[in-house]
Amino acid sequence: MPQASIPNPESHLETIDRNEELARKRAHALGMGGAAKLERTRQRGALNARERITHLVDDGSFFELGMLAHSDVPGMEARTPADGKIVGMGRIDARPVLVKADDVTVLAGAGGRIGSQKSKNAVQLAIDKGYPIVNLGEAGGARLPDIQGSDGLSSMTVGTTLSMRKRQVPMASAILGECFGSPSWHAAFSDFVVQLKGSCMAVSGPRVLEIATGEKVGNEELGGWKLHATVTGLVDMAADTEDQCLALIREFLGFLPSNSQQLPPRATPEAAESASPRQARLMTMVPEQSRRAYDMREVVRTLADGQHLFELKPLLDRSVITCLARIDGHPVGIIATNPMFSAGAMGPDGCAKCTSFICLCDSFNIPLVFLHDTPGFFVGKSAELRGMPGKIINFIEALSQATVPKVAVVVRKSYGMAYGNLAGPGMGADFVFAWAGADISFMSRDVAVNVISPVDETTSPEVQAEQALRRETLREELHTTSAPWRAAGLGYLDDVIRADQTRQVLIDSLAMARGTRHNGLSEHALAGWPTSF
């Protein structure tokens, strides 16, 4: 008979001790930088890192990784719970996402070696498994002494994980406080960036700049939301509250697939009885006079499901709109020139904005719709000093390499090189349409008349009268040739349509362009294009 084992009471006590130790360590990690620092965060009206994650993801869905991590610098273990980075998996609208948040209560959120490696490992996991990445930034750059010295710097380079993402999965970032170094890099790597008003995003903070260069500058001037939204283009949207920032990230990801090998999720289409009646507005919404301004957003809203747009970089070169919307439930990317600003003439920033947007849509299988109403590109010395020819050709290259479905509609006028950049004939669009009143030519009739037959005021009144008659005849001839009929008759345009038919034409043509061979999936030739410009 085998001898019965006798329980060891000391072993039972050891198990209890270990579980108690685990509970203490987890409590310490969950306590973050301590009660005093958490209270200071609350007093300034901010959420802490864990609260930000809770507000972002679906209730109860966060699964943390590396909670018990801490600094590898001797003596810093207790002062660095989670090593200042909260990392894990959650769900947004029931779809899994990787979430990372800087914990500003731990040494100002500065990145240590262990926390940075934890972050890199999680990013690689998300890329490998096909999960979107969200970074919630508020940190003071790299931590000293971790990064100091030849060994420290060698162990904490940026690495290639994010630069080799190649848009296999979407990435979004929020700037929620003072962000220097790492959170700025994450934002520049991202497909979508939202900045909290009052925050700052820069390479280094004002104090470091003053010590290193003697330059004195405040946060707002150095990296405030207005700078990035209107000048640098590094921020796609700005918001007044943290909850608004997080809601915008949720909405952005809702337009995109979880990874580049999937189609974007289709929502419930707007019912025809809701969408159809408002299409009649398009018959009178756009003025016939080519120089009269109107807001193209109203046209785009009329076409979109629920009249809802998600506009990216709305304050950067407002002559062009780049927005996500849904048509018949399917996400689409819309590029539309806006005569309300600069008559719809894009400058260098407008071209870069369109290039960036095409890369985003093509990488994540979102069809592109182009709406024309433009006198051409913005020309002049200031544009040339900013490399306007290169910006135009970058735009062309992105358009040419994009392999998602593409449909273009000339709404009122389209002149010069911009006609091609907006996916005109011969530029790779699946279909090109024009409204019946469209005006298409190298330049406007009035400009062309002045070039071909300039006024000579030194001649006699009789000769001037003949010139005026000739100029009027020429203007009528140019009007006839710039109407869409000749281009349609020769097969350059696929059709001329009534304005109120546009939504249905888009629904039908996009469905046809999606096809069955690849089902609308892109070849992703633009996936490696830089995310910042």
BAVEX-403453 format. One record per residue (C-alpha): x, y, z. Coordinates in steps of 0.02 Angstrom, whole numbers, plus 50000, padded with zeros to 5 digits. Layout:
BEGIN
{px = X | py = Y | pz = Z}
...
This chain:
BEGIN
{px = 50000 | py = 50000 | pz = 50000}
{px = 50071 | py = 50173 | pz = 49953}
{px = 50099 | py = 50287 | pz = 50100}
{px = 49978 | py = 50434 | pz = 50108}
{px = 50061 | py = 50605 | pz = 50088}
{px = 50055 | py = 50719 | pz = 50237}
{px = 50010 | py = 50903 | pz = 50198}
{px = 50150 | py = 51025 | pz = 50235}
{px = 50075 | py = 51176 | pz = 50325}
{px = 50228 | py = 51280 | pz = 50282}
{px = 50197 | py = 51252 | pz = 50095}
{px = 50018 | py = 51315 | pz = 50116}
{px = 50081 | py = 51470 | pz = 50204}
{px = 50210 | py = 51498 | pz = 50066}
{px = 50070 | py = 51494 | pz = 49935}
{px = 49971 | py = 51622 | pz = 50034}
{px = 50125 | py = 51732 | pz = 50049}
{px = 50157 | py = 51727 | pz = 49863}
{px = 49977 | py = 51772 | pz = 49821}
{px = 49984 | py = 51914 | pz = 49946}
{px = 50147 | py = 51972 | pz = 49866}
{px = 50063 | py = 51967 | pz = 49694}
{px = 49917 | py = 52068 | pz = 49760}
{px = 50036 | py = 52198 | pz = 49834}
{px = 50134 | py = 52214 | pz = 49673}
{px = 49977 | py = 52233 | pz = 49568}
{px = 49907 | py = 52361 | pz = 49689}
{px = 50071 | py = 52457 | pz = 49677}
{px = 50063 | py = 52455 | pz = 49487}
{px = 49881 | py = 52509 | pz = 49486}
{px = 49926 | py = 52650 | pz = 49606}
{px = 50033 | py = 52724 | pz = 49467}
{px = 50135 | py = 52874 | pz = 49527}
{px = 50045 | py = 52883 | pz = 49694}
{px = 49891 | py = 52966 | pz = 49766}
{px = 49966 | py = 53142 | pz = 49770}
{px = 50012 | py = 53143 | pz = 49586}
{px = 49847 | py = 53066 | pz = 49536}
{px = 49758 | py = 53202 | pz = 49633}
{px = 49859 | py = 53337 | pz = 49545}
{px = 49807 | py = 53258 | pz = 49378}
{px = 49625 | py = 53268 | pz = 49431}
{px = 49643 | py = 53448 | pz = 49490}
{px = 49705 | py = 53505 | pz = 49320}
{px = 49553 | py = 53425 | pz = 49240}
{px = 49646 | py = 53283 | pz = 49156}
{px = 49616 | py = 53096 | pz = 49151}
{px = 49756 | py = 52982 | pz = 49206}
{px = 49828 | py = 52852 | pz = 49088}
{px = 49717 | py = 52710 | pz = 49148}
{px = 49561 | py = 52818 | pz = 49143}
{px = 49602 | py = 52868 | pz = 48964}
{px = 49609 | py = 52687 | pz = 48912}
{px = 49446 | py = 52649 | pz = 49004}
{px = 49360 | py = 52794 | pz = 48915}
{px = 49427 | py = 52737 | pz = 48745}
{px = 49390 | py = 52551 | pz = 48741}
{px = 49229 | py = 52452 | pz = 48765}
{px = 49180 | py = 52426 | pz = 48946}
{px = 49280 | py = 52291 | pz = 49033}
{px = 49379 | py = 52244 | pz = 48878}
{px = 49555 | py = 52300 | pz = 48927}
{px = 49682 | py = 52160 | pz = 48951}
{px = 49845 | py = 52233 | pz = 49017}
{px = 50017 | py = 52169 | pz = 48970}
{px = 50173 | py = 52201 | pz = 49071}
{px = 50087 | py = 52275 | pz = 49224}
{px = 50228 | py = 52221 | pz = 49340}
{px = 50367 | py = 52297 | pz = 49233}
{px = 50483 | py = 52424 | pz = 49313}
{px = 50645 | py = 52513 | pz = 49278}
{px = 50805 | py = 52411 | pz = 49265}
{px = 50905 | py = 52550 | pz = 49348}
{px = 50954 | py = 52490 | pz = 49523}
{px = 50853 | py = 52576 | pz = 49658}
{px = 50717 | py = 52637 | pz = 49538}
{px = 50606 | py = 52484 | pz = 49546}
{px = 50479 | py = 52553 | pz = 49670}
{px = 50471 | py = 52724 | pz = 49587}
{px = 50427 | py = 52658 | pz = 49414}
{px = 50265 | py = 52555 | pz = 49418}
{px = 50233 | py = 52480 | pz = 49245}
{px = 50388 | py = 52581 | pz = 49199}
{px = 50275 | py = 52727 | pz = 49155}
{px = 50188 | py = 52643 | pz = 49006}
{px = 50015 | py = 52562 | pz = 49014}
{px = 50001 | py = 52435 | pz = 48874}
{px = 49871 | py = 52305 | pz = 48827}
{px = 49731 | py = 52244 | pz = 48716}
{px = 49555 | py = 52313 | pz = 48717}
{px = 49405 | py = 52321 | pz = 48602}
{px = 49326 | py = 52466 | pz = 48509}
{px = 49153 | py = 52426 | pz = 48442}
{px = 49191 | py = 52244 | pz = 48482}
{px = 49348 | py = 52243 | pz = 48372}
{px = 49518 | py = 52212 | pz = 48456}
{px = 49645 | py = 52354 | pz = 48465}
{px = 49814 | py = 52378 | pz = 48546}
{px = 49816 | py = 52527 | pz = 48665}
{px = 49967 | py = 52614 | pz = 48741}
{px = 49961 | py = 52760 | pz = 48861}
{px = 50099 | py = 52865 | pz = 48939}
{px = 50083 | py = 52879 | pz = 49128}
{px = 50133 | py = 53058 | pz = 49167}
{px = 50123 | py = 53023 | pz = 49355}
{px = 50279 | py = 52913 | pz = 49341}
{px = 50431 | py = 53024 | pz = 49315}
{px = 50332 | py = 53142 | pz = 49201}
{px = 50295 | py = 52997 | pz = 49083}
{px = 50474 | py = 52998 | pz = 49021}
{px = 50517 | py = 52839 | pz = 48928}
{px = 50628 | py = 52712 | pz = 49016}
{px = 50715 | py = 52564 | pz = 48937}
{px = 50594 | py = 52430 | pz = 49000}
{px = 50436 | py = 52528 | pz = 48965}
{px = 50498 | py = 52571 | pz = 48790}
{px = 50538 | py = 52390 | pz = 48752}
{px = 50368 | py = 52337 | pz = 48819}
{px = 50289 | py = 52461 | pz = 48700}
{px = 50390 | py = 52400 | pz = 48550}
{px = 50348 | py = 52218 | pz = 48586}
{px = 50163 | py = 52259 | pz = 48594}
{px = 50169 | py = 52355 | pz = 48430}
{px = 50253 | py = 52209 | pz = 48344}
{px = 50119 | py = 52094 | pz = 48414}
{px = 49982 | py = 52207 | pz = 48344}
{px = 50063 | py = 52212 | pz = 48172}
{px = 50088 | py = 52024 | pz = 48168}
{px = 49911 | py = 51985 | pz = 48224}
{px = 49821 | py = 52122 | pz = 48127}
{px = 49761 | py = 52240 | pz = 48264}
{px = 49748 | py = 52431 | pz = 48252}
{px = 49867 | py = 52529 | pz = 48365}
{px = 49817 | py = 52678 | pz = 48474}
{px = 49944 | py = 52785 | pz = 48568}
{px = 49883 | py = 52905 | pz = 48703}
{px = 50025 | py = 53027 | pz = 48728}
{px = 50080 | py = 53136 | pz = 48871}
{px = 50264 | py = 53119 | pz = 48909}
{px = 50424 | py = 53217 | pz = 48929}
{px = 50533 | py = 53121 | pz = 48808}
{px = 50666 | py = 52993 | pz = 48852}
{px = 50715 | py = 52965 | pz = 49034}
{px = 50882 | py = 53005 | pz = 49111}
{px = 50989 | py = 52911 | pz = 49156}
{px = 50917 | py = 52767 | pz = 49051}
{px = 50963 | py = 52846 | pz = 48884}
{px = 51124 | py = 52930 | pz = 48938}
{px = 51294 | py = 52863 | pz = 48886}
{px = 51345 | py = 52755 | pz = 48740}
{px = 51260 | py = 52601 | pz = 48812}
{px = 51103 | py = 52698 | pz = 48861}
{px = 51078 | py = 52780 | pz = 48692}
{px = 51120 | py = 52618 | pz = 48600}
{px = 50986 | py = 52527 | pz = 48699}
{px = 50850 | py = 52657 | pz = 48668}
{px = 50851 | py = 52705 | pz = 48484}
{px = 50681 | py = 52727 | pz = 48403}
{px = 50700 | py = 52559 | pz = 48316}
{px = 50619 | py = 52503 | pz = 48155}
{px = 50457 | py = 52425 | pz = 48219}
{px = 50345 | py = 52574 | pz = 48180}
{px = 50437 | py = 52628 | pz = 48024}
{px = 50414 | py = 52452 | pz = 47954}
{px = 50228 | py = 52449 | pz = 47994}
{px = 50195 | py = 52493 | pz = 47812}
{px = 50014 | py = 52525 | pz = 47856}
{px = 49978 | py = 52341 | pz = 47880}
{px = 49868 | py = 52399 | pz = 48024}
{px = 49794 | py = 52572 | pz = 48059}
{px = 49877 | py = 52681 | pz = 48190}
{px = 49802 | py = 52828 | pz = 48283}
{px = 49876 | py = 52945 | pz = 48413}
{px = 49812 | py = 53074 | pz = 48536}
{px = 49915 | py = 53220 | pz = 48601}
{px = 49841 | py = 53248 | pz = 48774}
{px = 49969 | py = 53353 | pz = 48867}
{px = 50150 | py = 53405 | pz = 48851}
{px = 50221 | py = 53283 | pz = 48721}
{px = 50405 | py = 53287 | pz = 48682}
{px = 50510 | py = 53151 | pz = 48603}
{px = 50424 | py = 52980 | pz = 48599}
{px = 50239 | py = 53034 | pz = 48592}
{px = 50284 | py = 53156 | pz = 48453}
{px = 50369 | py = 53017 | pz = 48356}
{px = 50216 | py = 52906 | pz = 48379}
{px = 50104 | py = 53044 | pz = 48313}
{px = 50214 | py = 53073 | pz = 48161}
{px = 50206 | py = 52886 | pz = 48124}
{px = 50016 | py = 52882 | pz = 48138}
{px = 49878 | py = 52881 | pz = 48008}
{px = 49769 | py = 52993 | pz = 48117}
{px = 49817 | py = 53119 | pz = 48252}
{px = 49702 | py = 53217 | pz = 48366}
{px = 49769 | py = 53353 | pz = 48481}
{px = 49690 | py = 53417 | pz = 48639}
{px = 49680 | py = 53606 | pz = 48639}
{px = 49805 | py = 53674 | pz = 48765}
{px = 49927 | py = 53531 | pz = 48739}
{px = 50095 | py = 53538 | pz = 48652}
{px = 50185 | py = 53423 | pz = 48529}
{px = 50367 | py = 53455 | pz = 48488}
{px = 50539 | py = 53373 | pz = 48481}
{px = 50596 | py = 53453 | pz = 48644}
{px = 50513 | py = 53562 | pz = 48774}
{px = 50538 | py = 53749 | pz = 48803}
{px = 50655 | py = 53720 | pz = 48952}
{px = 50773 | py = 53607 | pz = 48853}
{px = 50771 | py = 53729 | pz = 48707}
{px = 50817 | py = 53875 | pz = 48818}
{px = 50960 | py = 53779 | pz = 48899}
{px = 51025 | py = 53709 | pz = 48734}
{px = 50999 | py = 53856 | pz = 48616}
{px = 50950 | py = 54007 | pz = 48719}
{px = 50784 | py = 54016 | pz = 48627}
{px = 50635 | py = 54065 | pz = 48735}
{px = 50467 | py = 54005 | pz = 48671}
{px = 50303 | py = 53950 | pz = 48750}
{px = 50213 | py = 53786 | pz = 48725}
{px = 50078 | py = 53856 | pz = 48613}
{px = 50199 | py = 53938 | pz = 48493}
{px = 50315 | py = 53788 | pz = 48495}
{px = 50187 | py = 53651 | pz = 48465}
{px = 50008 | py = 53705 | pz = 48499}
{px = 49857 | py = 53639 | pz = 48404}
{px = 49839 | py = 53792 | pz = 48292}
{px = 50017 | py = 53774 | pz = 48229}
{px = 49995 | py = 53590 | pz = 48188}
{px = 49818 | py = 53603 | pz = 48120}
{px = 49848 | py = 53753 | pz = 48006}
{px = 50035 | py = 53756 | pz = 47966}
{px = 50127 | py = 53590 | pz = 47990}
{px = 49981 | py = 53474 | pz = 47949}
{px = 50043 | py = 53350 | pz = 48080}
{px = 49874 | py = 53352 | pz = 48168}
{px = 49714 | py = 53296 | pz = 48082}
{px = 49592 | py = 53363 | pz = 48211}
{px = 49590 | py = 53462 | pz = 48373}
{px = 49466 | py = 53444 | pz = 48515}
{px = 49417 | py = 53537 | pz = 48673}
{px = 49411 | py = 53388 | pz = 48792}
{px = 49498 | py = 53222 | pz = 48815}
{px = 49335 | py = 53127 | pz = 48793}
{px = 49310 | py = 53214 | pz = 48625}
{px = 49486 | py = 53163 | pz = 48573}
{px = 49452 | py = 52982 | pz = 48619}
{px = 49282 | py = 52983 | pz = 48532}
{px = 49365 | py = 53046 | pz = 48372}
{px = 49489 | py = 52902 | pz = 48376}
{px = 49346 | py = 52779 | pz = 48396}
{px = 49254 | py = 52857 | pz = 48250}
{px = 49408 | py = 52860 | pz = 48139}
{px = 49443 | py = 52676 | pz = 48168}
{px = 49261 | py = 52638 | pz = 48129}
{px = 49292 | py = 52687 | pz = 47947}
{px = 49444 | py = 52574 | pz = 47931}
{px = 49470 | py = 52386 | pz = 47927}
{px = 49570 | py = 52308 | pz = 48069}
{px = 49710 | py = 52272 | pz = 47946}
{px = 49753 | py = 52299 | pz = 47763}
{px = 49695 | py = 52127 | pz = 47710}
{px = 49514 | py = 52165 | pz = 47754}
{px = 49382 | py = 52277 | pz = 47677}
{px = 49322 | py = 52422 | pz = 47785}
{px = 49165 | py = 52379 | pz = 47883}
{px = 49001 | py = 52422 | pz = 47799}
{px = 48871 | py = 52510 | pz = 47905}
{px = 48684 | py = 52502 | pz = 47882}
{px = 48648 | py = 52602 | pz = 47723}
{px = 48542 | py = 52757 | pz = 47735}
{px = 48366 | py = 52717 | pz = 47678}
{px = 48322 | py = 52779 | pz = 47503}
{px = 48169 | py = 52870 | pz = 47569}
{px = 48284 | py = 52972 | pz = 47679}
{px = 48428 | py = 53004 | pz = 47558}
{px = 48334 | py = 53026 | pz = 47393}
{px = 48228 | py = 53181 | pz = 47429}
{px = 48376 | py = 53291 | pz = 47474}
{px = 48466 | py = 53253 | pz = 47309}
{px = 48353 | py = 53380 | pz = 47223}
{px = 48446 | py = 53517 | pz = 47319}
{px = 48597 | py = 53486 | pz = 47209}
{px = 48504 | py = 53560 | pz = 47060}
{px = 48512 | py = 53733 | pz = 47139}
{px = 48651 | py = 53719 | pz = 47268}
{px = 48794 | py = 53760 | pz = 47149}
{px = 48787 | py = 53933 | pz = 47066}
{px = 48798 | py = 53934 | pz = 46876}
{px = 48918 | py = 54082 | pz = 46878}
{px = 49091 | py = 54005 | pz = 46893}
{px = 49159 | py = 54143 | pz = 47005}
{px = 49021 | py = 54135 | pz = 47134}
{px = 49078 | py = 54048 | pz = 47293}
{px = 48985 | py = 53913 | pz = 47387}
{px = 49035 | py = 53784 | pz = 47517}
{px = 49072 | py = 53617 | pz = 47434}
{px = 49045 | py = 53534 | pz = 47603}
{px = 48859 | py = 53553 | pz = 47576}
{px = 48871 | py = 53456 | pz = 47413}
{px = 48971 | py = 53319 | pz = 47496}
{px = 48851 | py = 53310 | pz = 47644}
{px = 48704 | py = 53293 | pz = 47526}
{px = 48787 | py = 53143 | pz = 47443}
{px = 48843 | py = 53057 | pz = 47604}
{px = 48741 | py = 52938 | pz = 47711}
{px = 48662 | py = 53034 | pz = 47853}
{px = 48744 | py = 53193 | pz = 47784}
{px = 48892 | py = 53149 | pz = 47896}
{px = 49074 | py = 53186 | pz = 47854}
{px = 49233 | py = 53146 | pz = 47950}
{px = 49351 | py = 53279 | pz = 47886}
{px = 49540 | py = 53261 | pz = 47902}
{px = 49652 | py = 53415 | pz = 47912}
{px = 49503 | py = 53535 | pz = 47890}
{px = 49607 | py = 53690 | pz = 47933}
{px = 49755 | py = 53652 | pz = 47819}
{px = 49735 | py = 53732 | pz = 47647}
{px = 49547 | py = 53747 | pz = 47655}
{px = 49534 | py = 53755 | pz = 47464}
{px = 49521 | py = 53565 | pz = 47465}
{px = 49417 | py = 53447 | pz = 47573}
{px = 49483 | py = 53275 | pz = 47620}
{px = 49354 | py = 53175 | pz = 47716}
{px = 49291 | py = 53002 | pz = 47756}
{px = 49105 | py = 52969 | pz = 47733}
{px = 48988 | py = 52827 | pz = 47692}
{px = 48887 | py = 52804 | pz = 47533}
{px = 48762 | py = 52661 | pz = 47536}
{px = 48844 | py = 52604 | pz = 47698}
{px = 49017 | py = 52585 | pz = 47620}
{px = 49161 | py = 52695 | pz = 47685}
{px = 49231 | py = 52809 | pz = 47549}
{px = 49368 | py = 52940 | pz = 47544}
{px = 49315 | py = 53103 | pz = 47462}
{px = 49431 | py = 53235 | pz = 47390}
{px = 49334 | py = 53391 | pz = 47340}
{px = 49398 | py = 53564 | pz = 47296}
{px = 49305 | py = 53702 | pz = 47388}
{px = 49271 | py = 53867 | pz = 47297}
{px = 49236 | py = 53949 | pz = 47465}
{px = 49424 | py = 53963 | pz = 47492}
{px = 49550 | py = 54025 | pz = 47362}
{px = 49415 | py = 53988 | pz = 47232}
{px = 49460 | py = 53804 | pz = 47252}
{px = 49640 | py = 53827 | pz = 47194}
{px = 49755 | py = 53710 | pz = 47291}
{px = 49927 | py = 53764 | pz = 47349}
{px = 50075 | py = 53660 | pz = 47410}
{px = 49989 | py = 53610 | pz = 47572}
{px = 49830 | py = 53561 | pz = 47479}
{px = 49930 | py = 53446 | pz = 47365}
{px = 50021 | py = 53366 | pz = 47512}
{px = 49856 | py = 53347 | pz = 47604}
{px = 49780 | py = 53254 | pz = 47455}
{px = 49935 | py = 53145 | pz = 47434}
{px = 49930 | py = 53094 | pz = 47616}
{px = 49743 | py = 53057 | pz = 47604}
{px = 49761 | py = 52950 | pz = 47448}
{px = 49896 | py = 52848 | pz = 47535}
{px = 49783 | py = 52820 | pz = 47685}
{px = 49633 | py = 52766 | pz = 47581}
{px = 49730 | py = 52655 | pz = 47463}
{px = 49820 | py = 52569 | pz = 47607}
{px = 49657 | py = 52523 | pz = 47693}
{px = 49549 | py = 52481 | pz = 47541}
{px = 49439 | py = 52636 | pz = 47548}
{px = 49372 | py = 52690 | pz = 47375}
{px = 49409 | py = 52868 | pz = 47320}
{px = 49284 | py = 52996 | pz = 47253}
{px = 49346 | py = 53158 | pz = 47174}
{px = 49232 | py = 53310 | pz = 47156}
{px = 49299 | py = 53449 | pz = 47042}
{px = 49266 | py = 53635 | pz = 47053}
{px = 49434 | py = 53718 | pz = 47032}
{px = 49516 | py = 53854 | pz = 46926}
{px = 49680 | py = 53756 | pz = 46934}
{px = 49823 | py = 53759 | pz = 47056}
{px = 49873 | py = 53909 | pz = 47161}
{px = 50019 | py = 53991 | pz = 47070}
{px = 50141 | py = 54125 | pz = 47121}
{px = 50311 | py = 54153 | pz = 47198}
{px = 50260 | py = 54090 | pz = 47371}
{px = 50199 | py = 53925 | pz = 47299}
{px = 50356 | py = 53903 | pz = 47193}
{px = 50468 | py = 53936 | pz = 47343}
{px = 50383 | py = 53788 | pz = 47427}
{px = 50417 | py = 53669 | pz = 47284}
{px = 50247 | py = 53676 | pz = 47199}
{px = 50297 | py = 53569 | pz = 47047}
{px = 50359 | py = 53431 | pz = 47162}
{px = 50201 | py = 53438 | pz = 47267}
{px = 50093 | py = 53422 | pz = 47111}
{px = 50193 | py = 53274 | pz = 47047}
{px = 50192 | py = 53187 | pz = 47218}
{px = 50002 | py = 53203 | pz = 47209}
{px = 50006 | py = 53128 | pz = 47033}
{px = 50118 | py = 52984 | pz = 47086}
{px = 50006 | py = 52939 | pz = 47232}
{px = 49852 | py = 52948 | pz = 47120}
{px = 49935 | py = 52840 | pz = 46988}
{px = 49989 | py = 52705 | pz = 47110}
{px = 49824 | py = 52696 | pz = 47204}
{px = 49728 | py = 52539 | pz = 47155}
{px = 49567 | py = 52560 | pz = 47254}
{px = 49409 | py = 52601 | pz = 47155}
{px = 49414 | py = 52783 | pz = 47096}
{px = 49271 | py = 52888 | pz = 47028}
{px = 49278 | py = 53072 | pz = 46979}
{px = 49138 | py = 53198 | pz = 46950}
{px = 49162 | py = 53372 | pz = 46876}
{px = 49035 | py = 53476 | pz = 46970}
{px = 49057 | py = 53649 | pz = 46894}
{px = 49230 | py = 53688 | pz = 46824}
{px = 49398 | py = 53602 | pz = 46810}
{px = 49545 | py = 53688 | pz = 46729}
{px = 49725 | py = 53648 | pz = 46689}
{px = 49836 | py = 53522 | pz = 46777}
{px = 49714 | py = 53507 | pz = 46922}
{px = 49592 | py = 53417 | pz = 46805}
{px = 49717 | py = 53275 | pz = 46795}
{px = 49766 | py = 53275 | pz = 46978}
{px = 49584 | py = 53255 | pz = 47026}
{px = 49575 | py = 53092 | pz = 46926}
{px = 49519 | py = 53165 | pz = 46761}
{px = 49524 | py = 53061 | pz = 46600}
{px = 49683 | py = 52962 | pz = 46573}
{px = 49731 | py = 52969 | pz = 46758}
{px = 49679 | py = 52795 | pz = 46813}
{px = 49501 | py = 52826 | pz = 46874}
{px = 49377 | py = 52686 | pz = 46844}
{px = 49245 | py = 52813 | pz = 46792}
{px = 49240 | py = 53001 | pz = 46756}
{px = 49075 | py = 53094 | pz = 46750}
{px = 49025 | py = 53277 | pz = 46730}
{px = 48872 | py = 53377 | pz = 46772}
{px = 48782 | py = 53451 | pz = 46622}
{px = 48843 | py = 53627 | pz = 46663}
{px = 49025 | py = 53577 | pz = 46684}
{px = 49161 | py = 53689 | pz = 46611}
{px = 49321 | py = 53595 | pz = 46567}
{px = 49473 | py = 53672 | pz = 46485}
{px = 49654 | py = 53723 | pz = 46506}
{px = 49601 | py = 53891 | pz = 46580}
{px = 49444 | py = 53993 | pz = 46605}
{px = 49363 | py = 54075 | pz = 46454}
{px = 49400 | py = 54252 | pz = 46515}
{px = 49584 | py = 54217 | pz = 46544}
{px = 49599 | py = 54127 | pz = 46377}
{px = 49517 | py = 54272 | pz = 46284}
{px = 49640 | py = 54394 | pz = 46361}
{px = 49787 | py = 54285 | pz = 46311}
{px = 49727 | py = 54252 | pz = 46133}
{px = 49656 | py = 54425 | pz = 46098}
{px = 49723 | py = 54555 | pz = 46220}
{px = 49643 | py = 54728 | pz = 46225}
{px = 49743 | py = 54862 | pz = 46136}
{px = 49686 | py = 55030 | pz = 46203}
{px = 49804 | py = 55128 | pz = 46090}
{px = 49699 | py = 55095 | pz = 45935}
{px = 49553 | py = 55196 | pz = 45865}
{px = 49377 | py = 55173 | pz = 45933}
{px = 49327 | py = 55082 | pz = 45773}
{px = 49468 | py = 54955 | pz = 45793}
{px = 49428 | py = 54934 | pz = 45977}
{px = 49246 | py = 54897 | pz = 45931}
{px = 49305 | py = 54763 | pz = 45810}
{px = 49417 | py = 54691 | pz = 45945}
{px = 49273 | py = 54686 | pz = 46069}
{px = 49164 | py = 54594 | pz = 45941}
{px = 49304 | py = 54471 | pz = 45904}
{px = 49333 | py = 54442 | pz = 46089}
{px = 49148 | py = 54408 | pz = 46119}
{px = 49142 | py = 54285 | pz = 45973}
{px = 49297 | py = 54199 | pz = 46041}
{px = 49219 | py = 54189 | pz = 46213}
{px = 49065 | py = 54103 | pz = 46141}
{px = 49174 | py = 53981 | pz = 46043}
{px = 49273 | py = 53938 | pz = 46200}
{px = 49111 | py = 53915 | pz = 46296}
{px = 49054 | py = 53787 | pz = 46169}
{px = 49218 | py = 53691 | pz = 46169}
{px = 49235 | py = 53687 | pz = 46359}
{px = 49061 | py = 53612 | pz = 46385}
{px = 49066 | py = 53424 | pz = 46426}
{px = 48980 | py = 53367 | pz = 46266}
{px = 49134 | py = 53352 | pz = 46156}
{px = 49233 | py = 53255 | pz = 46288}
{px = 49084 | py = 53140 | pz = 46315}
{px = 49058 | py = 53118 | pz = 46129}
{px = 49238 | py = 53065 | pz = 46105}
{px = 49233 | py = 52943 | pz = 46252}
{px = 49344 | py = 53042 | pz = 46371}
{px = 49199 | py = 53059 | pz = 46494}
{px = 49097 | py = 52906 | pz = 46539}
{px = 48936 | py = 53007 | pz = 46549}
{px = 48860 | py = 53177 | pz = 46578}
{px = 48736 | py = 53170 | pz = 46723}
{px = 48606 | py = 53276 | pz = 46809}
{px = 48664 | py = 53344 | pz = 46976}
{px = 48525 | py = 53255 | pz = 47070}
{px = 48580 | py = 53087 | pz = 46998}
{px = 48755 | py = 53099 | pz = 47074}
{px = 48728 | py = 52994 | pz = 47230}
{px = 48649 | py = 52850 | pz = 47134}
{px = 48784 | py = 52860 | pz = 47000}
{px = 48916 | py = 52848 | pz = 47135}
{px = 48831 | py = 52699 | pz = 47216}
{px = 48819 | py = 52607 | pz = 47050}
{px = 48991 | py = 52651 | pz = 46982}
{px = 49082 | py = 52611 | pz = 47145}
{px = 48996 | py = 52441 | pz = 47152}
{px = 49052 | py = 52408 | pz = 46974}
{px = 49229 | py = 52470 | pz = 47008}
{px = 49242 | py = 52357 | pz = 47160}
{px = 49229 | py = 52206 | pz = 47046}
{px = 49239 | py = 52023 | pz = 47094}
{px = 49419 | py = 51978 | pz = 47057}
{px = 49494 | py = 52070 | pz = 47205}
{px = 49331 | py = 52129 | pz = 47284}
{px = 49396 | py = 52306 | pz = 47305}
{px = 49559 | py = 52262 | pz = 47394}
{px = 49705 | py = 52373 | pz = 47347}
{px = 49876 | py = 52313 | pz = 47293}
{px = 49946 | py = 52427 | pz = 47432}
{px = 50082 | py = 52505 | pz = 47326}
{px = 50073 | py = 52662 | pz = 47436}
{px = 50086 | py = 52573 | pz = 47604}
{px = 50267 | py = 52625 | pz = 47627}
{px = 50238 | py = 52810 | pz = 47587}
{px = 50288 | py = 52919 | pz = 47737}
{px = 50146 | py = 52965 | pz = 47853}
{px = 50210 | py = 53143 | pz = 47881}
{px = 50253 | py = 53276 | pz = 47753}
